[in-house]
Amino acid sequence: MPAPRTNASAAATRADKELLLKGVTCTLIGLVILLAPYVARSGSVREMMAQATVVGWFALVLGLAFGVQYGVRRARAARKAP
């Protein structure tokens, strides 16, 4: 029978899930911004989105960093668990 979760472990699990959600969200935002100039039909929208490539790359890198941090936390938790 598994031991009941303590408040600290429940908070850590919640924080890990939030970190994963942030990572996925930032990555999707970055991809949308970077791919929008190739999909947009309007010339003005295409120009505007092409000027936002720095923001897209920043969001993509930030999302990937959150994902890596989530993976590191999960690996540490798996190593600690018996």
MDTraj code that builds the backbone (N, CA, C; nanometers):
import mdtraj as md
import numpy as np

residues = "MET PRO ALA PRO ARG THR ASN ALA SER ALA ALA ALA THR ARG ALA ASP LYS GLU LEU LEU LEU LYS GLY VAL THR CYS THR LEU ILE GLY LEU VAL ILE LEU LEU ALA PRO TYR VAL ALA ARG SER GLY SER VAL ARG GLU MET MET ALA GLN ALA THR VAL VAL GLY TRP PHE ALA LEU VAL LEU GLY LEU ALA PHE GLY VAL GLN TYR GLY VAL ARG ARG ALA ARG ALA ALA ARG LYS ALA PRO".split()
xyz = np.array([
    [0.0849, -0.1175, 0.0000],
    [0.0000, 0.0000, 0.0000],
    [0.0896, 0.1241, 0.0000],
    [0.0709, 0.2160, -0.0963],
    [0.1565, 0.3345, -0.1018],
    [0.1299, 0.4291, 0.0151],
    [0.2349, 0.4990, 0.0545],
    [0.2222, 0.5951, 0.1640],
    [0.1460, 0.7176, 0.1150],
    [0.0670, 0.7762, 0.2025],
    [-0.0064, 0.8962, 0.1603],
    [0.0896, 1.0112, 0.1312],
    [0.0512, 1.0932, 0.0368],
    [0.1346, 1.2076, -0.0013],
    [0.1297, 1.3148, 0.1054],
    [0.2439, 1.3740, 0.1268],
    [0.2491, 1.4863, 0.2193],
    [0.2185, 1.6134, 0.1423],
    [0.1985, 1.7214, 0.2142],
    [0.1703, 1.8491, 0.1490],
    [0.2879, 1.8948, 0.0639],
    [0.4093, 1.8660, 0.1092],
    [0.5281, 1.9080, 0.0341],
    [0.5373, 1.8343, -0.0994],
    [0.5110, 1.7039, -0.0976],
    [0.5198, 1.6294, -0.2233],
    [0.4056, 1.6659, -0.3178],
    [0.2891, 1.6948, -0.2627],
    [0.1768, 1.7376, -0.3471],
    [0.2062, 1.8731, -0.4096],
    [0.2676, 1.9621, -0.3327],
    [0.3034, 2.0944, -0.3858],
    [0.4113, 2.0810, -0.4929],
    [0.5063, 1.9906, -0.4726],
    [0.6114, 1.9693, -0.5718],
    [0.5540, 1.9131, -0.7011],
    [0.4595, 1.8207, -0.6893],
    [0.3955, 1.7643, -0.8074],
    [0.3172, 1.8712, -0.8833],
    [0.2473, 1.9557, -0.8103],
    [0.1719, 2.0644, -0.8726],
    [0.2668, 2.1612, -0.9427],
    [0.3789, 2.1925, -0.8780],
    [0.4766, 2.2837, -0.9379],
    [0.5366, 2.2227, -1.0647],
    [0.5614, 2.0923, -1.0634],
    [0.6145, 2.0262, -1.1825],
    [0.5151, 2.0309, -1.2980],
    [0.3889, 2.0078, -1.2676],
    [0.2866, 2.0125, -1.3720],
    [0.2721, 2.1534, -1.4288],
    [0.2803, 2.2542, -1.3429],
    [0.2720, 2.3927, -1.3895],
    [0.3922, 2.4271, -1.4771],
    [0.5100, 2.3754, -1.4406],
    [0.6298, 2.3997, -1.5199],
    [0.6164, 2.3369, -1.6581],
    [0.5630, 2.2171, -1.6637],
    [0.5409, 2.1518, -1.7926],
    [0.4399, 2.2295, -1.8765],
    [0.3334, 2.2768, -1.8141],
    [0.2328, 2.3554, -1.8857],
    [0.2937, 2.4843, -1.9419],
    [0.3750, 2.5505, -1.8622],
    [0.4425, 2.6724, -1.9091],
    [0.5338, 2.6412, -2.0271],
    [0.6054, 2.5306, -2.0172],
    [0.6961, 2.4930, -2.1247],
    [0.6237, 2.4651, -2.2545],
    [0.5168, 2.3892, -2.2462],
    [0.4401, 2.3560, -2.3669],
    [0.3763, 2.4824, -2.4258],
    [0.3229, 2.5678, -2.3390],
    [0.2585, 2.6904, -2.3860],
    [0.3580, 2.7825, -2.4550],
    [0.4719, 2.8062, -2.3929],
    [0.5730, 2.8939, -2.4531],
    [0.6250, 2.8366, -2.5848],
    [0.6456, 2.7056, -2.5885],
    [0.6933, 2.6430, -2.7112],
    [0.5911, 2.6591, -2.8236],
    [0.4645, 2.6375, -2.7939],
    [0.3609, 2.6542, -2.8964],
    [0.3511, 2.7984, -2.9442],
    [0.3592, 2.8927, -2.8510],
    [0.3544, 3.0343, -2.8898],
    [0.4720, 3.0670, -2.9810],
    [0.5900, 3.0204, -2.9442],
    [0.7080, 3.0454, -3.0266],
    [0.6938, 2.9871, -3.1660],
    [0.6448, 2.8638, -3.1739],
    [0.6270, 2.8011, -3.3046],
    [0.5244, 2.8743, -3.3898],
    [0.4160, 2.9176, -3.3281],
    [0.3127, 2.9905, -3.4033],
    [0.3693, 3.1213, -3.4577],
    [0.4437, 3.1923, -3.3753],
    [0.5001, 3.3205, -3.4191],
    [0.6021, 3.2992, -3.5307],
    [0.6836, 3.1947, -3.5185],
    [0.7852, 3.1700, -3.6207],
    [0.7273, 3.1172, -3.7516],
    [0.6188, 3.0425, -3.7442],
    [0.5600, 2.9852, -3.8656],
    [0.4549, 3.0753, -3.9306],
    [0.4072, 3.1750, -3.8583],
    [0.2998, 3.2617, -3.9096],
    [0.3346, 3.3337, -4.0400],
    [0.4562, 3.3844, -4.0590],
    [0.4838, 3.4521, -4.1873],
    [0.4701, 3.3611, -4.3086],
    [0.4876, 3.2319, -4.2907],
    [0.4779, 3.1391, -4.4028],
    [0.3345, 3.0965, -4.4310],
    [0.2455, 3.1181, -4.3340],
    [0.1076, 3.0740, -4.3471],
    [0.0128, 3.1906, -4.3747],
    [0.0506, 3.3101, -4.3320],
    [-0.0378, 3.4264, -4.3443],
    [-0.0656, 3.4574, -4.4908],
    [-0.1880, 3.4949, -4.5179],
    [-0.2278, 3.5279, -4.6556],
    [-0.2094, 3.6755, -4.6857],
    [-0.2283, 3.7581, -4.5850],
    [-0.2173, 3.9022, -4.6038],
    [-0.0707, 3.9455, -4.5988],
    [-0.0347, 4.0343, -4.6872],
    [0.1027, 4.0843, -4.6910],
    [0.1399, 4.1626, -4.5667],
    [0.0456, 4.2408, -4.5147],
    [0.0763, 4.3211, -4.3962],
    [0.0935, 4.2322, -4.2722],
    [0.0118, 4.1296, -4.2633],
    [0.0249, 4.0360, -4.1507],
    [0.1564, 3.9597, -4.1630],
    [0.1916, 3.9222, -4.2845],
    [0.3169, 3.8515, -4.3077],
    [0.4368, 3.9362, -4.2652],
    [0.4330, 4.0649, -4.3007],
    [0.5408, 4.1575, -4.2613],
    [0.5486, 4.1739, -4.1102],
    [0.4325, 4.1921, -4.0477],
    [0.4289, 4.2131, -3.9034],
    [0.4832, 4.0899, -3.8302],
    [0.4436, 3.9722, -3.8722],
    [0.4890, 3.8516, -3.8054],
    [0.6372, 3.8254, -3.8336],
    [0.6859, 3.8649, -3.9482],
    [0.8277, 3.8487, -3.9789],
    [0.9130, 3.9371, -3.8878],
    [0.8584, 4.0513, -3.8465],
    [0.9318, 4.1403, -3.7561],
    [0.9321, 4.0889, -3.6129],
    [0.8493, 3.9920, -3.5823],
    [0.8393, 3.9384, -3.4464],
    [0.9195, 3.8098, -3.4292],
    [1.0147, 3.7849, -3.5179],
    [1.0896, 3.6600, -3.5087],
    [1.1721, 3.6516, -3.3798],
    [1.2225, 3.7643, -3.3314],
    [1.3003, 3.7628, -3.2073],
    [1.2121, 3.7147, -3.0920],
    [1.0894, 3.7630, -3.0880],
    [0.9950, 3.7212, -2.9841],
    [0.9644, 3.5720, -2.9979],
    [0.9477, 3.5258, -3.1195],
    [0.9202, 3.3847, -3.1429],
    [1.0345, 3.2955, -3.0978],
    [1.1575, 3.3340, -3.1322],
    [1.2729, 3.2555, -3.0882],
    [1.2868, 3.2572, -2.9367],
    [1.2616, 3.3729, -2.8755],
    [1.2698, 3.3823, -2.7293],
    [1.1675, 3.2893, -2.6641],
    [1.0449, 3.2914, -2.7126],
    [0.9405, 3.2056, -2.6560],
    [0.9738, 3.0583, -2.6768],
    [1.0273, 3.0246, -2.7928],
    [1.0626, 2.8865, -2.8210],
    [1.1748, 2.8376, -2.7294],
    [1.2800, 2.9178, -2.7146],
    [1.3917, 2.8799, -2.6276],
    [1.3467, 2.8730, -2.4820],
    [1.2646, 2.9684, -2.4394],
    [1.2143, 2.9670, -2.3021],
    [1.1292, 2.8432, -2.2762],
    [1.0434, 2.8083, -2.3699],
    [0.9610, 2.6888, -2.3558],
    [1.0445, 2.5618, -2.3490],
    [1.1480, 2.5542, -2.4322],
    [1.2364, 2.4375, -2.4285],
    [1.3143, 2.4322, -2.2973],
    [1.3541, 2.5481, -2.2448],
    [1.4244, 2.5513, -2.1165],
    [1.3330, 2.5035, -2.0037],
    [1.2078, 2.5452, -2.0061],
    [1.1121, 2.4951, -1.9070],
    [1.0967, 2.3438, -1.9193],
    [1.0925, 2.2935, -2.0410],
    [1.0802, 2.1501, -2.0625],
    [1.2016, 2.0735, -2.0103],
    [1.3195, 2.1268, -2.0322],
    [1.4410, 2.0637, -1.9808],
    [1.4404, 2.0650, -1.8284],
    [1.4013, 2.1777, -1.7705],
    [1.3949, 2.1862, -1.6248],
    [1.2943, 2.0848, -1.5688],
    [1.1820, 2.0686, -1.6352],
    [1.0836, 1.9690, -1.5938],
    [1.1445, 1.8284, -1.5996],
    [1.2156, 1.7989, -1.7076],
    [1.2787, 1.6687, -1.7211],
    [1.3829, 1.6432, -1.6137],
    [1.4610, 1.7445, -1.5794],
    [1.5614, 1.7298, -1.4743],
    [1.4940, 1.7037, -1.3400],
    [1.3870, 1.7763, -1.3117],
    [1.3147, 1.7546, -1.1853],
    [1.2569, 1.6140, -1.1787],
    [1.2017, 1.5671, -1.2886],
    [1.1441, 1.4319, -1.2907],
    [1.2523, 1.3267, -1.2721],
    [1.3691, 1.3484, -1.3340],
    [1.4782, 1.2528, -1.3211],
    [1.5285, 1.2480, -1.1764],
    [1.5377, 1.3628, -1.1130],
    [1.5810, 1.3661, -0.9726],
    [1.4791, 1.2966, -0.8832],
    [1.3507, 1.3213, -0.9093],
    [1.2458, 1.2578, -0.8285],
    [1.2460, 1.1065, -0.8474],
    [1.2723, 1.0615, -0.9709],
    [1.2751, 0.9182, -0.9973],
    [1.3963, 0.8536, -0.9308],
    [1.5066, 0.9266, -0.9239],
    [1.6258, 0.8737, -0.8605],
    [1.6082, 0.8621, -0.7086],
    [1.5319, 0.9569, -0.6493],
    [1.5089, 0.9557, -0.5057],
    [1.4120, 0.8451, -0.4636],
    [1.3126, 0.8217, -0.5475],
    [1.2077, 0.7235, -0.5126],
    [1.2668, 0.5824, -0.5112],
    [1.2270, 0.5030, -0.4153],
    [1.2788, 0.3658, -0.4072],
    [1.2186, 0.2748, -0.5114],
])
top = md.Topology()
chain = top.add_chain()
for i, resn in enumerate(residues, 1):
    res = top.add_residue(resn, chain, resSeq=i)
    for name in ("N", "CA", "C"):
        top.add_atom(name, md.element.get_by_symbol(name[0]), res)
traj = md.Trajectory(xyz[None], top)
